[in-house]
Amino acid sequence: MLYYLHLYSAHLGILNVFKYITFRAMGAAITALVFSWLLGKPMIRLLKRLKAGQPIRGKEVVRDLAALHETKSGTPTMGGLLILFAVTFSCLLWVIPQNKFFWLTLLSMLFMGAVGFLDDFRKVVQKKHYGIPGKVKLIAQGLVGAIVGVVLFSDPETCKHAQRLTIPFLKELNAIDIGWLAIPFFILVVMGSSNAVNLTDGLDGLAAGCSIGVAFVYAVFSYVSGRADMSSYLLIPYVKGVGELTIFCSALIGACMGFLWYNCYPAAVFMGDTGSLAIGSALGVVSIIIGQELLLVIAGGIFVIEALSVILQVASYKLTGKRIFAMAPLHHHFELKGWSETAVTVRFWILSLLFGLLALSSLKIR
């Protein structure tokens, strides 16, 4: 919306800055951050009135962990609504409204946010222990991946690009044509990213803090991918119009920072599946649109490690009857080994930053 102010720059020269993605990206981040700050306390009060308090589960399974988290019982969840509102409001102000990539990403995030909200609502308000079935979540995630694939394949400008799998760090063989296999691959990307962020959301500030770094990496790649000169020089796939996702990613950064203000230890609110499923889905969709799906494994290294720890734990127990970790996901393992919650969170943030820097280095190492 504010983009169109540059049309009046002939009357007031400074309005020309609204034409530039970099300026609007900074504006989107600040807007989302301030919006989160302002809306945070009223939303927390509303969630408390709705008695949307997080129950502490697993007391019979892992008593030591339940004891560590006992003080969190009753802390309101579904705080992911704060992130969704902040990102949506900020983007509607700063993004070019006709950009299809923005709408595809935003609607995907809101759809998975709605699925997560339903899951949280059933668990914390209706007191149904397991929320909605896991199969329903997987179907919803698969639907998002399939729709993104169909939209990209239906446009001649993006069809060829969507069929090519970009491999980071390689110069000669930096892309492989996978054809229509791209659509099931997109489904796996959305499922993987959405569930990985969801599994990471177990400690105060952990998922939100790690999401900031990943969103920043994709803000940079979206900007480069949307510029023909930069993408050609850096051997990155060029996608016309995808630069607007820089603004979306920046709004997500600001929203997560604002949410972290209330979610840092000791958390006044949790994001719940409402936030984690939505953020993971959004990051997956952005990676698909700009053709940097494999980069998500590097940039989101913490999310990948957390998900792998669960997979390995389950596989080991089913095959051998023994557990590899004291508990999965991995952050709970370190808690049970004596690390404080803040130590686990900050150290995982540091690792997330390192993974982000490694992902950014792929711009030149190829």
C-alpha positions as CSV (number, residue, x, y, z in Angstrom):
1,M,0.0,0.0,0.0
2,L,2.7,2.5,1.0
3,Y,4.6,1.5,-2.1
4,Y,2.4,3.7,-4.2
5,L,3.6,6.8,-2.4
6,H,6.6,6.9,-4.7
7,L,4.3,7.9,-7.5
8,Y,4.0,11.3,-5.8
9,S,7.8,11.8,-5.6
10,A,7.6,14.5,-8.2
11,H,5.8,16.6,-5.6
12,L,7.9,15.5,-2.6
13,G,11.2,13.9,-3.6
14,I,11.7,11.9,-0.4
15,L,8.7,9.7,-1.2
16,N,10.8,8.0,-3.9
17,V,12.3,5.8,-1.1
18,F,9.0,3.8,-1.0
19,K,10.0,2.4,-4.4
20,Y,13.0,0.5,-3.0
21,I,12.7,-3.0,-1.5
22,T,15.5,-2.4,1.0
23,F,13.6,0.6,2.6
24,R,10.3,-1.2,2.6
25,A,11.9,-4.3,4.2
26,M,13.3,-2.2,7.0
27,G,9.9,-0.5,7.4
28,A,8.2,-3.9,7.5
29,A,10.5,-5.2,10.2
30,I,10.1,-2.2,12.4
31,T,6.3,-2.1,11.9
32,A,5.9,-5.8,12.8
33,L,8.1,-5.3,15.8
34,V,6.2,-2.3,17.2
35,F,2.9,-4.0,16.4
36,S,3.9,-7.0,18.4
37,W,5.0,-4.9,21.3
38,L,1.8,-3.0,21.4
39,L,-0.5,-6.0,20.9
40,G,1.4,-8.3,23.1
41,K,0.0,-7.5,26.5
42,P,-3.6,-7.1,25.4
43,M,-3.4,-10.5,23.7
44,I,-1.8,-12.2,26.7
45,R,-4.7,-10.8,28.9
46,L,-7.2,-12.1,26.4
47,L,-5.7,-15.6,26.3
48,K,-5.7,-15.7,30.1
49,R,-9.4,-14.8,30.1
50,L,-10.0,-17.6,27.7
51,K,-8.1,-19.9,30.1
52,A,-5.8,-20.9,27.2
53,G,-3.1,-22.1,29.7
54,Q,-0.5,-24.6,28.6
55,P,-0.8,-27.9,30.5
56,I,2.4,-29.7,31.5
57,R,2.2,-33.2,30.0
58,G,4.3,-36.2,30.5
59,K,4.6,-36.2,34.3
60,E,4.2,-39.9,34.4
61,V,6.8,-40.4,31.6
62,V,9.6,-38.0,32.4
63,R,9.1,-36.8,36.0
64,D,12.4,-34.8,36.1
65,L,11.5,-32.8,33.0
66,A,8.0,-32.2,34.4
67,A,9.5,-30.9,37.6
68,L,11.7,-28.5,35.7
69,H,8.7,-27.1,33.7
70,E,6.2,-27.2,36.5
71,T,6.1,-23.4,36.9
72,K,5.1,-23.0,33.3
73,S,1.7,-24.7,33.9
74,G,-1.1,-22.3,33.0
75,T,1.1,-20.0,30.9
76,P,-1.1,-18.9,27.9
77,T,-0.4,-20.5,24.6
78,M,-1.6,-19.7,21.0
79,G,0.7,-16.6,21.2
80,G,1.5,-17.4,17.6
81,L,-1.5,-15.3,16.7
82,L,0.6,-12.3,17.7
83,I,3.1,-13.2,15.0
84,L,0.5,-13.9,12.4
85,F,-1.3,-10.6,13.0
86,A,2.0,-8.6,13.0
87,V,3.3,-10.1,9.8
88,T,0.0,-9.7,8.0
89,F,-0.5,-6.1,9.1
90,S,3.1,-5.1,8.3
91,C,3.1,-6.8,4.9
92,L,-0.2,-5.3,3.8
93,L,1.4,-1.9,4.5
94,W,4.7,-2.4,2.8
95,V,4.4,-5.1,0.1
96,I,3.2,-4.4,-3.5
97,P,-0.3,-5.9,-3.2
98,Q,-0.4,-7.4,-6.7
99,N,2.6,-9.6,-6.0
100,K,1.5,-13.2,-6.3
101,F,4.5,-14.7,-4.5
102,F,3.6,-12.6,-1.4
103,W,0.0,-13.8,-1.4
104,L,1.0,-17.4,-1.9
105,T,3.4,-17.3,1.1
106,L,1.1,-15.3,3.4
107,L,-2.0,-17.4,2.7
108,S,0.1,-20.6,3.2
109,M,1.3,-19.2,6.6
110,L,-2.2,-18.2,7.7
111,F,-3.7,-21.5,6.6
112,M,-1.2,-23.5,8.7
113,G,-1.7,-21.0,11.5
114,A,-5.4,-21.8,11.4
115,V,-4.6,-25.5,11.6
116,G,-2.3,-24.9,14.5
117,F,-4.8,-22.7,16.2
118,L,-7.4,-25.5,16.0
119,D,-4.9,-27.9,17.5
120,D,-4.1,-25.5,20.3
121,F,-7.7,-24.7,21.0
122,R,-8.7,-28.3,21.3
123,K,-5.8,-29.0,23.7
124,V,-5.9,-26.0,26.0
125,V,-9.5,-24.8,25.8
126,Q,-11.5,-27.9,25.1
127,K,-9.0,-30.0,27.2
128,K,-8.6,-32.7,24.5
129,H,-5.2,-34.1,25.3
130,Y,-3.9,-34.7,21.8
131,G,-5.6,-31.9,19.8
132,I,-6.3,-32.7,16.2
133,P,-4.9,-35.9,14.7
134,G,-1.3,-35.8,13.3
135,K,-2.6,-37.1,10.0
136,V,-4.8,-34.0,9.6
137,K,-1.7,-31.8,10.1
138,L,0.2,-33.8,7.5
139,I,-2.6,-33.5,5.0
140,A,-2.8,-29.8,5.6
141,Q,0.9,-29.4,5.1
142,G,0.8,-31.6,2.0
143,L,-2.0,-29.5,0.6
144,V,0.1,-26.3,1.0
145,G,3.1,-27.9,-0.8
146,A,0.9,-29.2,-3.6
147,I,-0.9,-25.9,-4.1
148,V,2.4,-24.0,-4.2
149,G,3.7,-26.5,-6.8
150,V,0.6,-26.2,-9.0
151,V,0.7,-22.4,-8.9
152,L,4.4,-22.3,-9.9
153,F,3.9,-24.9,-12.6
154,S,0.9,-23.1,-14.1
155,D,2.9,-20.0,-14.8
156,P,5.2,-20.2,-17.8
157,E,7.6,-17.8,-16.2
158,T,8.1,-19.9,-13.1
159,C,7.4,-23.4,-14.4
160,K,11.0,-24.1,-15.7
161,H,12.5,-22.6,-12.6
162,A,10.3,-24.6,-10.3
163,Q,11.5,-27.9,-11.9
164,R,15.1,-27.2,-11.1
165,L,16.7,-28.2,-7.8
166,T,19.4,-25.8,-6.8
167,I,22.4,-27.3,-5.1
168,P,24.3,-24.9,-2.7
169,F,28.1,-24.4,-3.0
170,L,28.4,-26.0,-6.5
171,K,29.3,-24.0,-9.5
172,E,29.3,-26.5,-12.4
173,L,26.5,-28.8,-11.4
174,N,24.5,-26.2,-9.4
175,A,21.0,-27.3,-10.5
176,I,19.2,-30.6,-11.4
177,D,16.1,-30.8,-13.5
178,I,13.6,-33.0,-11.5
179,G,10.5,-32.2,-13.6
180,W,7.1,-33.1,-12.1
181,L,8.9,-34.8,-9.2
182,A,9.2,-31.2,-7.9
183,I,5.6,-31.2,-6.6
184,P,6.0,-34.2,-4.2
185,F,9.4,-32.7,-3.3
186,F,7.6,-29.4,-2.4
187,I,5.2,-31.4,-0.2
188,L,8.1,-32.9,1.7
189,V,9.7,-29.5,2.1
190,V,6.6,-28.0,3.7
191,M,6.0,-31.0,5.8
192,G,9.6,-31.1,7.0
193,S,10.0,-27.4,7.7
194,S,6.6,-27.0,9.4
195,N,7.1,-30.0,11.7
196,A,10.7,-29.3,12.4
197,V,9.9,-25.8,13.8
198,N,7.0,-27.3,15.7
199,L,9.4,-29.8,17.4
200,T,11.8,-27.1,18.3
201,D,9.2,-25.1,20.1
202,G,9.7,-26.6,23.5
203,L,11.7,-24.0,25.5
204,D,11.1,-20.3,26.1
205,G,12.3,-18.3,23.1
206,L,14.0,-21.2,21.3
207,A,11.8,-21.5,18.2
208,A,11.3,-17.7,17.8
209,G,15.0,-16.9,18.2
210,C,16.1,-19.6,15.7
211,S,13.4,-18.5,13.2
212,I,14.8,-15.0,13.2
213,G,18.2,-16.2,11.8
214,V,16.6,-18.4,9.1
215,A,14.2,-15.6,8.0
216,F,17.2,-13.2,7.7
217,V,19.0,-15.7,5.4
218,Y,15.9,-16.0,3.2
219,A,15.4,-12.2,3.2
220,V,18.9,-11.9,1.7
221,F,18.4,-14.7,-0.9
222,S,15.0,-13.3,-1.8
223,Y,16.5,-9.9,-2.5
224,V,19.3,-11.4,-4.6
225,S,17.0,-13.7,-6.5
226,G,14.7,-10.8,-7.4
227,R,17.5,-8.8,-9.1
228,A,18.7,-9.9,-12.5
229,D,22.2,-8.3,-12.1
230,M,23.0,-9.8,-8.6
231,S,21.5,-13.2,-9.3
232,S,23.5,-13.5,-12.6
233,Y,26.7,-12.5,-10.9
234,L,26.2,-14.8,-7.9
235,L,24.8,-17.7,-10.0
236,I,21.5,-17.6,-8.2
237,P,18.3,-18.5,-10.0
238,Y,16.5,-15.2,-11.0
239,V,12.8,-15.0,-10.4
240,K,11.0,-11.8,-11.5
241,G,9.0,-10.3,-8.6
242,V,10.4,-12.5,-5.9
243,G,12.2,-9.6,-4.3
244,E,8.9,-8.8,-2.4
245,L,9.5,-11.8,-0.3
246,T,12.4,-9.9,1.2
247,I,9.7,-7.7,2.8
248,F,7.7,-10.7,4.0
249,C,10.8,-12.3,5.6
250,S,11.7,-8.9,7.2
251,A,8.2,-8.6,8.7
252,L,8.6,-12.2,10.0
253,I,11.9,-11.1,11.7
254,G,10.3,-8.1,13.3
255,A,7.3,-10.1,14.4
256,C,9.5,-12.9,16.0
257,M,11.6,-10.2,17.7
258,G,8.5,-8.6,19.2
259,F,7.1,-12.0,20.2
260,L,10.4,-12.9,21.8
261,W,10.0,-9.8,24.1
262,Y,7.2,-11.7,25.8
263,N,8.4,-15.3,25.1
264,C,11.9,-15.0,26.6
265,Y,12.6,-16.8,29.9
266,P,10.4,-16.8,31.9
267,A,7.9,-16.8,29.1
268,A,4.6,-14.8,29.5
269,V,3.2,-16.6,26.5
270,F,4.0,-19.5,24.2
271,M,3.6,-19.5,20.5
272,G,2.0,-23.0,20.4
273,D,1.3,-24.9,17.2
274,T,-0.5,-21.7,16.0
275,G,2.9,-20.0,15.5
276,S,5.3,-22.9,15.0
277,L,3.4,-24.7,12.2
278,A,2.8,-21.3,10.5
279,I,6.4,-20.1,10.7
280,G,7.8,-23.5,9.4
281,S,5.3,-23.6,6.6
282,A,6.2,-20.0,5.6
283,L,9.9,-20.6,5.5
284,G,9.4,-23.8,3.5
285,V,7.2,-21.9,0.9
286,V,9.7,-19.1,0.6
287,S,12.5,-21.6,0.0
288,I,10.4,-23.3,-2.8
289,I,9.5,-20.1,-4.5
290,I,13.1,-18.8,-4.7
291,G,14.4,-22.2,-5.6
292,Q,16.6,-22.6,-2.5
293,E,15.0,-25.6,-0.8
294,L,18.2,-27.5,0.1
295,L,19.6,-24.3,1.6
296,L,16.9,-24.6,4.3
297,V,18.7,-27.7,5.6
298,I,21.7,-25.5,6.3
299,A,20.1,-22.3,7.4
300,G,17.6,-24.2,9.5
301,G,20.2,-26.5,10.9
302,I,18.9,-26.4,14.4
303,F,15.4,-27.3,13.2
304,V,16.9,-30.2,11.2
305,I,18.9,-31.5,14.2
306,E,15.8,-31.3,16.5
307,A,13.7,-33.3,14.0
308,L,16.5,-35.8,13.4
309,S,16.8,-36.4,17.1
310,V,13.2,-37.4,17.3
311,I,13.4,-39.7,14.2
312,L,16.6,-41.4,15.6
313,Q,15.1,-41.7,19.1
314,V,11.9,-43.4,17.7
315,A,13.8,-45.6,15.3
316,S,16.3,-46.7,17.9
317,Y,13.6,-47.6,20.5
318,K,11.5,-49.5,18.0
319,L,14.5,-51.5,16.6
320,T,16.5,-52.1,19.7
321,G,14.3,-51.1,22.7
322,K,16.9,-48.5,23.7
323,R,16.9,-44.8,23.6
324,I,19.8,-42.7,22.1
325,F,19.0,-39.5,24.0
326,A,17.7,-39.0,27.5
327,M,14.7,-37.4,25.8
328,A,13.8,-36.1,22.3
329,P,13.7,-33.5,20.9
330,L,17.3,-32.7,21.6
331,H,16.8,-29.6,23.7
332,H,15.1,-31.7,26.4
333,H,18.1,-34.1,26.3
334,F,20.4,-31.3,27.4
335,E,18.0,-30.2,30.0
336,L,17.9,-33.6,31.6
337,K,21.7,-33.7,31.4
338,G,21.8,-30.6,33.7
339,W,21.9,-27.6,31.4
340,S,19.7,-24.8,32.4
341,E,16.9,-23.8,30.1
342,T,18.5,-20.5,29.3
343,A,21.8,-22.2,28.6
344,V,20.2,-24.6,26.1
345,T,18.3,-21.7,24.4
346,V,21.2,-19.3,24.0
347,R,23.6,-22.0,22.9
348,F,21.1,-23.2,20.3
349,W,20.7,-19.5,19.2
350,I,24.5,-19.4,18.7
351,L,24.5,-22.5,16.6
352,S,21.6,-21.2,14.6
353,L,23.6,-18.0,13.9
354,L,26.5,-20.1,12.7
355,F,24.3,-22.2,10.4
356,G,22.9,-18.9,9.0
357,L,26.4,-17.6,8.3
358,L,27.3,-20.9,6.6
359,A,24.1,-20.6,4.4
360,L,25.0,-17.0,3.5
361,S,28.5,-18.0,2.5
362,S,27.0,-20.2,-0.2
363,L,26.4,-16.9,-2.1
364,K,30.1,-16.7,-2.9
365,I,31.4,-20.2,-2.4
366,R,30.5,-21.9,-5.6
